[in-house]
Amino acid sequence: MDENEKNTVNEAARGGEVLVLGATGKTGRRVVRRLTEAGVPVRAASRRSETAFDWTDPGTWGPAVAGVSAVYLVAPEETEPVKSFTAEAAAAGVRRFVVLSGRGMDKVGPDAGFGAGMAAAEAAVRESGAEWTILRPNNFFQNFTEDLWLDPVLAGRLALPIGDTPEPFVDTEDVAAVAVAALTEDGHAGRVYELSGPEDLTFADAARIIGEATGRPVRFTEISPEEYRAELTGQGFPEPVAGLLDAMFAIHRAGITSGPADGVRQALGRPAAGFADWVRRTAETGVWADRE
Protein backbone atom coordinates (compact mmCIF):
# COMPACT_ATOMS: atom_id res chain seq x y z
CA MET A 1 0.00 0.00 0.00
CA ASP A 2 1.54 3.32 -1.07
CA GLU A 3 1.35 6.60 0.84
CA ASN A 4 -1.60 7.97 -1.14
CA GLU A 5 -3.60 4.80 -0.45
CA LYS A 6 -2.74 5.04 3.26
CA ASN A 7 -3.93 8.64 3.36
CA THR A 8 -7.21 7.66 1.68
CA VAL A 9 -7.75 4.82 4.14
CA ASN A 10 -6.91 6.97 7.16
CA GLU A 11 -9.23 9.76 6.06
CA ALA A 12 -12.14 7.35 5.56
CA ALA A 13 -11.50 5.57 8.87
CA ARG A 14 -11.21 8.74 10.97
CA GLY A 15 -13.64 8.95 13.87
CA GLY A 16 -13.17 5.67 15.69
CA GLU A 17 -11.52 2.29 15.79
CA VAL A 18 -12.36 -0.63 13.53
CA LEU A 19 -13.52 -3.66 15.50
CA VAL A 20 -12.49 -6.98 13.97
CA LEU A 21 -14.42 -9.97 15.26
CA GLY A 22 -12.87 -13.40 14.83
CA ALA A 23 -9.51 -11.66 14.97
CA THR A 24 -7.56 -14.90 15.31
CA GLY A 25 -9.33 -16.58 12.38
CA LYS A 26 -8.28 -16.97 8.76
CA THR A 27 -9.68 -13.71 7.49
CA GLY A 28 -9.77 -11.81 10.78
CA ARG A 29 -6.07 -11.88 11.49
CA ARG A 30 -5.32 -10.80 7.94
CA VAL A 31 -7.77 -7.93 8.22
CA VAL A 32 -6.10 -6.89 11.49
CA ARG A 33 -2.67 -7.00 9.86
CA ARG A 34 -3.72 -4.96 6.84
CA LEU A 35 -5.47 -2.33 8.93
CA THR A 36 -2.45 -2.05 11.22
CA GLU A 37 -0.06 -1.71 8.28
CA ALA A 38 -2.26 1.09 6.92
CA GLY A 39 -2.18 2.94 10.22
CA VAL A 40 -5.87 2.44 10.93
CA PRO A 41 -6.78 2.12 14.64
CA VAL A 42 -7.94 -1.47 15.04
CA ARG A 43 -9.48 -3.38 17.94
CA ALA A 44 -8.89 -7.12 17.57
CA ALA A 45 -11.51 -9.16 19.36
CA SER A 46 -11.99 -12.85 20.05
CA ARG A 47 -12.50 -15.01 23.09
CA ARG A 48 -8.73 -15.08 23.60
CA SER A 49 -7.82 -11.51 22.60
CA GLU A 50 -7.07 -8.55 24.87
CA THR A 51 -10.49 -7.28 23.78
CA ALA A 52 -12.63 -10.23 24.82
CA PHE A 53 -15.64 -11.05 22.69
CA ASP A 54 -17.90 -14.03 23.07
CA TRP A 55 -21.16 -14.47 21.15
CA THR A 56 -22.56 -16.44 24.08
CA ASP A 57 -21.76 -13.67 26.59
CA PRO A 58 -23.59 -10.41 25.79
CA GLY A 59 -21.65 -8.78 28.60
CA THR A 60 -18.60 -8.70 26.32
CA TRP A 61 -20.40 -6.89 23.50
CA GLY A 62 -20.69 -3.39 24.95
CA PRO A 63 -17.00 -2.95 25.84
CA ALA A 64 -16.02 -4.34 22.43
CA VAL A 65 -18.08 -1.81 20.44
CA ALA A 66 -17.52 1.26 22.64
CA GLY A 67 -15.97 4.02 20.53
CA VAL A 68 -15.96 1.87 17.40
CA SER A 69 -16.95 3.30 14.01
CA ALA A 70 -16.87 0.13 11.88
CA VAL A 71 -17.14 -3.61 12.50
CA TYR A 72 -15.82 -6.59 10.57
CA LEU A 73 -18.49 -9.12 11.50
CA VAL A 74 -17.71 -12.83 11.40
CA ALA A 75 -20.95 -14.44 12.52
CA PRO A 76 -21.36 -17.56 14.64
CA GLU A 77 -23.26 -20.49 13.21
CA GLU A 78 -26.08 -19.81 15.66
CA THR A 79 -28.61 -17.21 14.54
CA GLU A 80 -29.91 -15.89 17.85
CA PRO A 81 -27.17 -13.45 18.97
CA VAL A 82 -26.43 -11.73 15.67
CA LYS A 83 -29.45 -9.44 15.46
CA SER A 84 -29.15 -8.37 19.09
CA PHE A 85 -25.45 -7.64 18.76
CA THR A 86 -25.90 -5.67 15.55
CA ALA A 87 -28.63 -3.55 17.10
CA GLU A 88 -26.51 -2.89 20.18
CA ALA A 89 -23.49 -1.96 18.04
CA ALA A 90 -25.51 0.44 15.88
CA ALA A 91 -27.01 2.06 18.98
CA ALA A 92 -23.47 2.51 20.35
CA GLY A 93 -22.46 4.48 17.26
CA VAL A 94 -21.16 1.92 14.78
CA ARG A 95 -21.70 3.44 11.35
CA ARG A 96 -20.46 0.65 9.10
CA PHE A 97 -20.63 -3.16 9.05
CA VAL A 98 -18.71 -5.50 6.77
CA VAL A 99 -20.05 -9.05 7.01
CA LEU A 100 -18.16 -12.20 6.13
CA SER A 101 -20.81 -14.46 4.64
CA GLY A 102 -20.45 -17.24 2.08
CA ARG A 103 -20.98 -17.77 -1.62
CA GLY A 104 -24.48 -18.99 -2.36
CA MET A 105 -26.00 -17.89 0.95
CA ASP A 106 -28.69 -16.09 -1.02
CA LYS A 107 -29.64 -19.33 -2.78
CA VAL A 108 -29.95 -21.76 0.13
CA GLY A 109 -32.92 -22.02 2.44
CA PRO A 110 -33.08 -22.15 6.22
CA ASP A 111 -33.06 -25.96 6.13
CA ALA A 112 -29.74 -26.21 4.30
CA GLY A 113 -27.94 -27.04 7.55
CA PHE A 114 -25.07 -24.66 6.85
CA GLY A 115 -24.71 -20.89 6.88
CA ALA A 116 -27.65 -19.98 9.12
CA GLY A 117 -25.52 -17.53 11.10
CA MET A 118 -24.22 -15.92 7.91
CA ALA A 119 -27.74 -15.44 6.58
CA ALA A 120 -28.81 -13.97 9.93
CA ALA A 121 -25.88 -11.55 9.86
CA GLU A 122 -26.72 -10.43 6.33
CA ALA A 123 -30.31 -9.71 7.38
CA ALA A 124 -29.27 -8.00 10.62
CA VAL A 125 -26.93 -5.46 9.05
CA ARG A 126 -29.46 -4.63 6.33
CA GLU A 127 -31.93 -3.76 9.11
CA SER A 128 -29.42 -1.93 11.32
CA GLY A 129 -29.69 1.55 9.81
CA ALA A 130 -25.90 1.63 9.36
CA GLU A 131 -23.91 1.27 6.16
CA TRP A 132 -23.26 -2.35 5.25
CA THR A 133 -21.22 -4.42 2.83
CA ILE A 134 -21.54 -8.19 2.45
CA LEU A 135 -18.70 -10.47 1.36
CA ARG A 136 -19.59 -13.90 -0.03
CA PRO A 137 -16.39 -15.84 -0.71
CA ASN A 138 -15.81 -19.32 -2.04
CA ASN A 139 -13.65 -21.84 -0.21
CA PHE A 140 -10.27 -20.40 0.69
CA PHE A 141 -6.92 -21.43 -0.79
CA GLN A 142 -5.69 -21.52 2.80
CA ASN A 143 -8.02 -24.40 3.70
CA PHE A 144 -5.27 -26.51 2.13
CA THR A 145 -2.61 -25.09 4.48
CA GLU A 146 -4.21 -24.09 7.77
CA ASP A 147 -6.83 -26.58 8.85
CA LEU A 148 -9.47 -28.47 6.91
CA TRP A 149 -7.40 -30.12 4.21
CA LEU A 150 -3.80 -29.72 5.39
CA ASP A 151 -3.52 -33.11 7.08
CA PRO A 152 -5.20 -34.94 4.16
CA VAL A 153 -2.78 -33.28 1.73
CA LEU A 154 0.17 -34.29 3.90
CA ALA A 155 -1.22 -37.83 4.03
CA GLY A 156 -1.54 -37.86 0.23
CA ARG A 157 -5.28 -38.59 0.28
CA LEU A 158 -7.90 -35.88 -0.10
CA ALA A 159 -11.19 -37.73 0.40
CA LEU A 160 -14.31 -35.59 0.07
CA PRO A 161 -18.00 -36.03 -0.79
CA ILE A 162 -17.80 -34.19 -4.08
CA GLY A 163 -16.95 -35.30 -7.59
CA ASP A 164 -16.39 -33.13 -10.63
CA THR A 165 -18.42 -30.13 -9.46
CA PRO A 166 -15.98 -27.23 -9.74
CA GLU A 167 -15.09 -24.67 -7.09
CA PRO A 168 -13.35 -21.34 -7.89
CA PHE A 169 -11.24 -21.24 -4.70
CA VAL A 170 -10.27 -17.76 -3.45
CA ASP A 171 -7.18 -16.41 -1.71
CA THR A 172 -7.94 -15.31 1.85
CA GLU A 173 -5.61 -12.37 1.28
CA ASP A 174 -7.98 -11.15 -1.44
CA VAL A 175 -10.94 -11.51 0.91
CA ALA A 176 -9.08 -9.51 3.58
CA ALA A 177 -8.12 -6.82 1.07
CA VAL A 178 -11.75 -6.39 0.02
CA ALA A 179 -12.83 -6.30 3.67
CA VAL A 180 -10.33 -3.54 4.48
CA ALA A 181 -11.44 -1.53 1.46
CA ALA A 182 -15.08 -1.83 2.51
CA LEU A 183 -14.25 -0.94 6.13
CA THR A 184 -12.17 2.13 5.34
CA GLU A 185 -13.18 3.53 1.95
CA ASP A 186 -16.32 5.13 0.59
CA GLY A 187 -18.22 3.58 -2.31
CA HIS A 188 -18.84 0.09 -0.94
CA ALA A 189 -22.02 0.68 1.06
CA GLY A 190 -24.94 -1.49 0.03
CA ARG A 191 -22.73 -3.75 -2.09
CA VAL A 192 -22.67 -7.54 -2.06
CA TYR A 193 -19.33 -8.85 -3.31
CA GLU A 194 -19.11 -12.46 -4.43
CA LEU A 195 -15.44 -13.34 -4.10
CA SER A 196 -13.75 -16.16 -5.97
CA GLY A 197 -10.58 -16.97 -7.80
CA PRO A 198 -10.37 -16.54 -11.57
CA GLU A 199 -11.09 -20.14 -12.56
CA ASP A 200 -13.19 -23.16 -11.72
CA LEU A 201 -11.20 -26.10 -10.39
CA THR A 202 -12.33 -29.49 -9.17
CA PHE A 203 -10.89 -30.81 -5.94
CA ALA A 204 -9.07 -33.37 -8.08
CA ASP A 205 -7.50 -30.46 -9.99
CA ALA A 206 -6.44 -28.83 -6.72
CA ALA A 207 -4.88 -32.07 -5.47
CA ARG A 208 -2.99 -32.50 -8.74
CA ILE A 209 -1.67 -28.92 -8.73
CA ILE A 210 -0.45 -29.25 -5.15
CA GLY A 211 1.14 -32.61 -5.92
CA GLU A 212 2.97 -31.25 -8.95
CA ALA A 213 4.28 -28.25 -7.01
CA THR A 214 5.45 -30.29 -4.03
CA GLY A 215 6.68 -33.40 -5.80
CA ARG A 216 4.58 -35.55 -3.50
CA PRO A 217 1.57 -37.60 -4.54
CA VAL A 218 -1.77 -36.11 -3.50
CA ARG A 219 -4.69 -38.25 -4.61
CA PHE A 220 -8.29 -37.10 -4.63
CA THR A 221 -10.87 -39.73 -3.69
CA GLU A 222 -14.60 -39.22 -3.92
CA ILE A 223 -16.49 -40.65 -0.97
CA SER A 224 -20.15 -40.62 0.03
CA PRO A 225 -21.55 -38.09 2.51
CA GLU A 226 -22.03 -40.92 5.01
CA GLU A 227 -18.40 -42.00 4.64
CA TYR A 228 -17.26 -38.40 5.00
CA ARG A 229 -19.11 -37.87 8.24
CA ALA A 230 -17.79 -41.15 9.59
CA GLU A 231 -14.23 -40.20 8.70
CA LEU A 232 -14.58 -36.77 10.33
CA THR A 233 -15.96 -38.14 13.58
CA GLY A 234 -13.29 -40.83 13.52
CA GLN A 235 -10.68 -38.05 13.34
CA GLY A 236 -12.16 -36.42 16.43
CA PHE A 237 -14.42 -33.79 14.89
CA PRO A 238 -17.56 -33.26 17.00
CA GLU A 239 -20.73 -34.53 15.35
CA PRO A 240 -22.20 -31.00 14.92
CA VAL A 241 -19.05 -29.86 13.09
CA ALA A 242 -19.09 -32.95 10.89
CA GLY A 243 -22.72 -32.18 10.08
CA LEU A 244 -21.92 -28.60 9.12
CA LEU A 245 -19.09 -29.65 6.81
CA ASP A 246 -21.29 -32.31 5.24
CA ALA A 247 -23.99 -29.69 4.65
CA MET A 248 -21.43 -27.35 3.11
CA PHE A 249 -20.49 -29.98 0.56
CA ALA A 250 -24.15 -30.58 -0.23
CA ILE A 251 -24.30 -26.93 -1.29
CA HIS A 252 -21.17 -27.38 -3.41
CA ARG A 253 -22.53 -30.53 -5.06
CA ALA A 254 -25.62 -28.57 -6.11
CA GLY A 255 -23.35 -26.26 -8.11
CA ILE A 256 -24.46 -23.21 -6.14
CA THR A 257 -20.89 -22.02 -5.57
CA SER A 258 -19.52 -22.87 -9.02
CA GLY A 259 -18.51 -20.33 -11.63
CA PRO A 260 -15.95 -17.55 -11.12
CA ALA A 261 -17.25 -14.30 -9.66
CA ASP A 262 -15.75 -10.86 -10.20
CA GLY A 263 -16.19 -9.32 -6.75
CA VAL A 264 -12.45 -8.88 -6.20
CA ARG A 265 -12.16 -6.84 -9.39
CA GLN A 266 -15.30 -4.85 -8.55
CA ALA A 267 -13.97 -3.91 -5.12
CA LEU A 268 -10.27 -3.53 -5.80
CA GLY A 269 -9.96 -2.87 -9.52
CA ARG A 270 -7.63 -5.83 -10.05
CA PRO A 271 -8.03 -9.53 -10.75
CA ALA A 272 -8.18 -12.15 -8.03
CA ALA A 273 -5.12 -14.30 -7.35
CA GLY A 274 -4.85 -17.59 -9.18
CA PHE A 275 -4.65 -20.93 -7.38
CA ALA A 276 -1.68 -22.41 -9.24
CA ASP A 277 0.48 -19.34 -8.66
CA TRP A 278 -0.44 -19.37 -4.98
CA VAL A 279 0.39 -23.08 -4.72
CA ARG A 280 3.83 -22.55 -6.26
CA ARG A 281 4.64 -19.75 -3.83
CA THR A 282 3.22 -21.64 -0.88
CA ALA A 283 5.11 -24.83 -1.66
CA GLU A 284 8.35 -22.86 -1.23
CA THR A 285 7.42 -22.16 2.40
CA GLY A 286 7.64 -25.86 3.25
CA VAL A 287 4.11 -26.07 4.67
CA TRP A 288 3.52 -29.26 2.70
CA ALA A 289 6.95 -30.76 3.40
CA ASP A 290 7.24 -34.07 5.22
CA ARG A 291 7.12 -33.67 8.99
CA GLU A 292 9.80 -35.33 11.06
DRENDOKOL-968255 format. One record per residue (C-alpha): residue in one letter; x negated, y negated, z negated; residue number from 1. Coordinates in steps of 0.2 Angstrom, whole numbers, plus 5000, padded with zeros to 4 digits. Last residue first. Example, Ala and Ser with C-alpha at 12.3 -4.5 7.8 and 13.67 -1.06 7.14 Angstrom:
BEGIN
{S,{4932,5005,4964},2},
{A,{4938,5022,4961},1},
END
This chain:
BEGIN
{E,{4951,5177,4945},292},
{R,{4964,5168,4955},291},
{D,{4964,5170,4974},290},
{A,{4965,5154,4983},289},
{W,{4982,5146,4987},288},
{V,{4979,5130,4977},287},
{G,{4962,5129,4984},286},
{T,{4963,5111,4988},285},
{E,{4958,5114,5006},284},
{A,{4974,5124,5008},283},
{T,{4984,5108,5004},282},
{R,{4977,5099,5019},281},
{R,{4981,5113,5031},280},
{V,{4998,5115,5024},279},
{W,{5002,5097,5025},278},
{D,{4998,5097,5043},277},
{A,{5008,5112,5046},276},
{F,{5023,5105,5037},275},
{G,{5024,5088,5046},274},
{A,{5026,5071,5037},273},
{A,{5041,5061,5040},272},
{P,{5040,5048,5054},271},
{R,{5038,5029,5050},270},
{G,{5050,5014,5048},269},
{L,{5051,5018,5029},268},
{A,{5070,5020,5026},267},
{Q,{5076,5024,5043},266},
{R,{5061,5034,5047},265},
{V,{5062,5044,5031},264},
{G,{5081,5047,5034},263},
{D,{5079,5054,5051},262},
{A,{5086,5071,5048},261},
{P,{5080,5088,5056},260},
{G,{5093,5102,5058},259},
{S,{5098,5114,5045},258},
{T,{5104,5110,5028},257},
{I,{5122,5116,5031},256},
{G,{5117,5131,5041},255},
{A,{5128,5143,5031},254},
{R,{5113,5153,5025},253},
{H,{5106,5137,5017},252},
{I,{5121,5135,5006},251},
{A,{5121,5153,5001},250},
{F,{5102,5150,4997},249},
{M,{5107,5137,4984},248},
{A,{5120,5148,4977},247},
{D,{5106,5162,4974},246},
{L,{5095,5148,4966},245},
{L,{5110,5143,4954},244},
{G,{5114,5161,4950},243},
{A,{5095,5165,4946},242},
{V,{5095,5149,4935},241},
{P,{5111,5155,4925},240},
{E,{5104,5173,4923},239},
{P,{5088,5166,4915},238},
{F,{5072,5169,4926},237},
{G,{5061,5182,4918},236},
{Q,{5053,5190,4933},235},
{G,{5066,5204,4932},234},
{T,{5080,5191,4932},233},
{L,{5073,5184,4948},232},
{E,{5071,5201,4956},231},
{A,{5089,5206,4952},230},
{R,{5096,5189,4959},229},
{Y,{5086,5192,4975},228},
{E,{5092,5210,4977},227},
{E,{5110,5205,4975},226},
{P,{5108,5190,4987},225},
{S,{5101,5203,5000},224},
{I,{5082,5203,5005},223},
{E,{5073,5196,5020},222},
{T,{5054,5199,5018},221},
{F,{5041,5185,5023},220},
{R,{5023,5191,5023},219},
{V,{5009,5181,5017},218},
{P,{4992,5188,5023},217},
{R,{4977,5178,5018},216},
{G,{4967,5167,5029},215},
{T,{4973,5151,5020},214},
{A,{4979,5141,5035},213},
{E,{4985,5156,5045},212},
{G,{4994,5163,5030},211},
{I,{5002,5146,5026},210},
{I,{5008,5145,5044},209},
{R,{5015,5163,5044},208},
{A,{5024,5160,5027},207},
{A,{5032,5144,5034},206},
{D,{5037,5152,5050},205},
{A,{5045,5167,5040},204},
{F,{5054,5154,5030},203},
{T,{5062,5147,5046},202},
{L,{5056,5131,5052},201},
{D,{5066,5116,5059},200},
{E,{5055,5101,5063},199},
{P,{5052,5083,5058},198},
{G,{5053,5085,5039},197},
{S,{5069,5081,5030},196},
{L,{5077,5067,5020},195},
{E,{5096,5062,5022},194},
{Y,{5097,5044,5017},193},
{V,{5113,5038,5010},192},
{R,{5114,5019,5010},191},
{G,{5125,5007,5000},190},
{A,{5110,4997,4995},189},
{H,{5094,5000,5005},188},
{G,{5091,4982,5012},187},
{D,{5082,4974,4997},186},
{E,{5066,4982,4990},185},
{T,{5061,4989,4973},184},
{L,{5071,5005,4969},183},
{A,{5075,5009,4987},182},
{A,{5057,5008,4993},181},
{V,{5052,5018,4978},180},
{A,{5064,5031,4982},179},
{V,{5059,5032,5000},178},
{A,{5041,5034,4995},177},
{A,{5045,5048,4982},176},
{V,{5055,5058,4995},175},
{D,{5040,5056,5007},174},
{E,{5028,5062,4994},173},
{T,{5040,5077,4991},172},
{D,{5036,5082,5009},171},
{V,{5051,5089,5017},170},
{F,{5056,5106,5024},169},
{P,{5067,5107,5039},168},
{E,{5075,5123,5035},167},
{P,{5080,5136,5049},166},
{T,{5092,5151,5047},165},
{D,{5082,5166,5053},164},
{G,{5085,5177,5038},163},
{I,{5089,5171,5020},162},
{P,{5090,5180,5004},161},
{L,{5072,5178,5000},160},
{A,{5056,5189,4998},159},
{L,{5040,5179,5000},158},
{R,{5026,5193,4999},157},
{G,{5008,5189,4999},156},
{A,{5006,5189,4980},155},
{L,{4999,5171,4980},154},
{V,{5014,5166,4991},153},
{P,{5026,5175,4979},152},
{D,{5018,5166,4965},151},
{L,{5019,5149,4973},150},
{W,{5037,5151,4979},149},
{L,{5047,5142,4965},148},
{D,{5034,5133,4956},147},
{E,{5021,5120,4961},146},
{T,{5013,5125,4978},145},
{F,{5026,5133,4989},144},
{N,{5040,5122,4982},143},
{Q,{5028,5108,4986},142},
{F,{5035,5107,5004},141},
{F,{5051,5102,4997},140},
{N,{5068,5109,5001},139},
{N,{5079,5097,5010},138},
{P,{5082,5079,5004},137},
{R,{5098,5069,5000},136},
{L,{5093,5052,4993},135},
{I,{5108,5041,4988},134},
{T,{5106,5022,4986},133},
{W,{5116,5012,4974},132},
{E,{5120,4994,4969},131},
{A,{5130,4992,4953},130},
{G,{5148,4992,4951},129},
{S,{5147,5010,4943},128},
{E,{5160,5019,4954},127},
{R,{5147,5023,4968},126},
{V,{5135,5027,4955},125},
{A,{5146,5040,4947},124},
{A,{5152,5049,4963},123},
{E,{5134,5052,4968},122},
{A,{5129,5058,4951},121},
{A,{5144,5070,4950},120},
{A,{5139,5077,4967},119},
{M,{5121,5080,4960},118},
{G,{5128,5088,4945},117},
{A,{5138,5100,4954},116},
{G,{5124,5104,4966},115},
{F,{5125,5123,4966},114},
{G,{5140,5135,4962},113},
{A,{5149,5131,4979},112},
{D,{5165,5130,4969},111},
{P,{5165,5111,4969},110},
{G,{5165,5110,4988},109},
{V,{5150,5109,4999},108},
{K,{5148,5097,5014},107},
{D,{5143,5080,5005},106},
{M,{5130,5089,4995},105},
{G,{5122,5095,5012},104},
{R,{5105,5089,5008},103},
{G,{5102,5086,4990},102},
{S,{5104,5072,4977},101},
{L,{5091,5061,4969},100},
{V,{5100,5045,4965},99},
{V,{5094,5027,4966},98},
{F,{5103,5016,4955},97},
{R,{5102,4997,4954},96},
{R,{5109,4983,4943},95},
{V,{5106,4990,4926},94},
{G,{5112,4978,4914},93},
{A,{5117,4987,4898},92},
{A,{5135,4990,4905},91},
{A,{5128,4998,4921},90},
{A,{5117,5010,4910},89},
{E,{5133,5014,4899},88},
{A,{5143,5018,4915},87},
{T,{5130,5028,4922},86},
{F,{5127,5038,4906},85},
{S,{5146,5042,4905},84},
{K,{5147,5047,4923},83},
{V,{5132,5059,4922},82},
{P,{5136,5067,4905},81},
{E,{5150,5079,4911},80},
{T,{5143,5086,4927},79},
{E,{5130,5099,4922},78},
{E,{5116,5102,4934},77},
{P,{5107,5088,4927},76},
{A,{5105,5072,4937},75},
{V,{5089,5064,4943},74},
{L,{5092,5046,4943},73},
{Y,{5079,5033,4947},72},
{V,{5086,5018,4937},71},
{A,{5084,4999,4941},70},
{S,{5085,4983,4930},69},
{V,{5080,4991,4913},68},
{G,{5080,4980,4897},67},
{A,{5088,4994,4887},66},
{V,{5090,5009,4898},65},
{A,{5080,5022,4888},64},
{P,{5085,5015,4871},63},
{G,{5103,5017,4875},62},
{W,{5102,5034,4882},61},
{T,{5093,5043,4868},60},
{G,{5108,5044,4857},59},
{P,{5118,5052,4871},58},
{D,{5109,5068,4867},57},
{T,{5113,5082,4880},56},
{W,{5106,5072,4894},55},
{D,{5089,5070,4885},54},
{F,{5078,5055,4887},53},
{A,{5063,5051,4876},52},
{T,{5052,5036,4881},51},
{E,{5035,5043,4876},50},
{S,{5039,5058,4887},49},
{R,{5044,5075,4882},48},
{R,{5063,5075,4885},47},
{S,{5060,5064,4900},46},
{A,{5058,5046,4903},45},
{A,{5044,5036,4912},44},
{R,{5047,5017,4910},43},
{V,{5040,5007,4925},42},
{P,{5034,4989,4927},41},
{V,{5029,4988,4945},40},
{G,{5011,4985,4949},39},
{A,{5011,4995,4965},38},
{E,{5000,5009,4959},37},
{T,{5012,5010,4944},36},
{L,{5027,5012,4955},35},
{R,{5019,5025,4966},34},
{R,{5013,5035,4951},33},
{V,{5031,5034,4943},32},
{V,{5039,5040,4959},31},
{R,{5027,5054,4960},30},
{R,{5030,5059,4943},29},
{G,{5049,5059,4946},28},
{T,{5048,5069,4963},27},
{K,{5041,5085,4956},26},
{G,{5047,5083,4938},25},
{T,{5038,5075,4923},24},
{A,{5048,5058,4925},23},
{G,{5064,5067,4926},22},
{L,{5072,5050,4924},21},
{V,{5062,5035,4930},20},
{L,{5068,5018,4923},19},
{V,{5062,5003,4932},18},
{E,{5058,4989,4921},17},
{G,{5066,4972,4922},16},
{G,{5068,4955,4931},15},
{R,{5056,4956,4945},14},
{A,{5057,4972,4956},13},
{A,{5061,4963,4972},12},
{E,{5046,4951,4970},11},
{N,{5035,4965,4964},10},
{V,{5039,4976,4979},9},
{T,{5036,4962,4992},8},
{N,{5020,4957,4983},7},
{K,{5014,4975,4984},6},
{E,{5018,4976,5002},5},
{N,{5008,4960,5006},4},
{E,{4993,4967,4996},3},
{D,{4992,4983,5005},2},
{M,{5000,5000,5000},1},
END
